[in-house]
């Protein structure tokens, strides 16, 4: 085998090893497998930090420069659900930090996309709660774990 072919083969193997190392690093650790809530706690802290940072921006810049009310709603619902707190639609609108009409349009879209479920309050017919769908929760955890 020529030196050029050997070098190419070594490069190919090195790339395969790097890819394998990335895959191994992405696997959950034994501690994470044994205690899946540990993972959730970490990502809830990340979500809280993201949400806080988004609110802090408004103290320094005009909030109209940054518009992602659907993301704010998803963050708030994720944090709240992991903390065991139910969120009403009006509370979710406040978390979005936009006019209620805009927040309601976002909520409608999130429901249509299957990311959020609306649940009627059994004790108060005038109120409904929002919860993340299982799909949405799994996606939030996956994304936040990547940012960890």
N, C-alpha and C positions, 0 to 999 in steps of 0.2 A: 504494500500500500504506500502511495506517495505521501510526502509530507503535507501536501495541500489537502488530500483526501482525509488524512488523519486529523488535521486541524478542523476540517468541516465536521467530521464525525464527533470530535470532542465538543465542538460548539453545539451540535444537535443534542448531545447527551446533557450538556450543561443547561440548555433551555428546558429539556424535559425535567431535569432535577429541580430547577427553579419553579416550574409549573407545579410539580408534585409538592414542593415545600409550601407554596401558596395554598394548595388544597388542604394540606395537613393543618396549616395555621387557621384555616377557616372552620375546621371541625370543632365542635364543642369539647371543652376539656372534661376530664372525669368529674371535676367538682361541679361544672355546669350541668352535666348529665345527672348527677346525684341530687343537685339542688337547683331545679329550673327557676325557682323564684329569685335566686341570686342574680340571674341574668336579667329578669324583669326589673328588679330594683335598680340595677345599673342603668338600664335604658330609660326608666322613669326619671332618674336624675338628669340624664341627657335631655330628655323632652322638656323637663322643667326649666333647665338652663336655656334651651332654645326659646321657649315661650317668654321667659323673663327678658332675654336679650332683645326679642322683638318688641316688647313693651318699652324697654329702655331706649330704643332708637327714637321713639316718639318724643322723648325729652330733649333730643338734640336736633332732630330733623322733622320737617313737615311729614306727618303720617301718610299723606296722600301720595308720597313718593314710593311707598312700599305697600303694595296691595296683594295680599294672599289670605283672604279671610277663610277660605276652605282649609288651608294648612293650619291656621290658628285654631279653627274648630276641631280639626283632627287631633292636634296636640292636646288641647284642653280635654277632649273626650278620653284620649288615651290616659293622660295623667289621672284624671278623675276616676276612671274605671279601675285603674290599677290601685288606687287608694280607697276603692270601695264607696265612692261618692256618686250619686245619681245626678245627672245634669239635665235640667229642664231646657226646653227650646229657648225660652227667654234668656236663660243663663248662657247658653251657647252663643246666642246673638251678641251678648255683652263681651264674651271672650274673643269674638271676631274683631272687635274694635272698629266696626264699620256701622253705617246706618242699619237699622233692623231690616229694612226691605232688602238690602244687599245680602245681609246674613241669611235671611230666609230663602233667598234664591240659591245661595250656596248650599244650605241645608237640603233643599229640595233636590239639587243636583247630586249631592252626596248620597241621598237615599236612592235616587234613580240608578246610580252607579253601583249600588249594593255595598257601599262602604259604611253606611250608618243605618241603623234601624230606629224607627219611632215606636215608642211604647206608651200607651195611654196610662195615666195615673189612675189606679183603681180606687183611690180615696177622693180624688178631685177630678171630675169630668172635664174641667176647663184646662187642665194641664197635661202635657205630654213630656216624656223624657226621651233623650237620645242616647243610644249606645253604639259603640263600634260593632260592626259585624265581625265575625270570626276572621274572615278574609282580611279585613282592614287591620285588625289587631295584629295578625301574623305579619302583615306587610310593614306595619309600624315598627314592630320588634325587629324584623329583619333589617330595615333601613337604619334604625337607631343603633343596632349592634355594629353595623358597618362603620358608624361614626364614632364608636366607642374607642 
